[in-house]
Amino acid sequence: GITASGTRAKHGTIAADTSVLPFGTVVQVPGYGYGRVEDRGGAITGRRLDLWYPSHEDAKAWGRKKVYVRVWRP
């Protein structure tokens, strides 16, 4: 699909609360790699991220995790 910022979703596409992490913010997530905030969602509020995976099964395999991430703001 197409993200809220107008890009095509792919590995590295991250959804975040854009009042916390604006579009273009680069995030390093342990076990996932680097990504860029390019989308937002109603359930993604505060200090939560939603990582793009190619399938629902892959996303479920990752699950929910609490991890420390590195952030580079635009």
C-alpha positions in Angstrom: 0.0 0.0 0.0 0.8 3.7 0.0 1.8 5.3 3.3 0.4 8.5 4.8 3.6 10.3 3.6 3.0 9.1 0.0 5.6 6.4 -0.3 5.1 2.7 -1.1 5.3 0.5 2.0 8.4 -1.8 2.0 10.9 -3.3 4.4 12.1 -0.3 6.6 8.7 1.5 6.5 7.7 2.4 10.1 4.5 3.8 11.4 4.7 6.0 14.4 2.8 8.8 16.3 4.0 11.7 14.2 3.6 14.1 17.1 6.4 12.1 18.8 8.5 11.0 15.7 7.8 13.1 12.6 7.9 11.7 9.0 11.5 11.2 7.9 12.8 10.2 11.3 15.3 7.3 11.0 15.0 4.6 13.5 17.3 1.6 14.2 15.4 -1.3 15.7 17.4 -4.2 17.1 16.5 -7.4 15.2 14.8 -5.5 12.4 17.4 -3.0 11.2 17.0 0.6 10.0 13.8 2.2 9.0 12.2 5.5 8.3 8.9 6.9 9.7 6.7 7.1 6.7 3.3 6.2 8.1 0.9 6.7 11.0 -2.0 4.8 12.4 -4.9 5.3 14.9 -3.6 2.6 17.2 0.0 3.8 17.0 0.2 6.4 19.8 2.9 7.7 22.0 6.2 5.7 22.1 4.9 2.8 19.9 6.1 1.7 16.5 4.6 -0.5 13.8 7.2 -2.2 11.6 6.3 -3.3 8.0 6.5 -7.0 7.2 5.6 -8.6 3.9 3.0 -10.9 5.5 0.7 -11.1 8.5 2.5 -14.3 9.5 5.9 -12.6 9.5 4.5 -9.8 11.7 3.0 -12.3 14.1 6.4 -14.1 14.3 8.0 -10.8 15.3 5.3 -10.2 17.8 5.2 -7.3 20.3 8.4 -6.4 21.9 9.8 -3.7 24.2 13.2 -2.7 22.8 15.4 0.3 23.0 15.8 2.0 19.6 18.2 4.6 18.2 16.6 7.7 16.7 17.8 10.3 14.2 15.4 13.1 13.7 15.2 14.9 10.3 
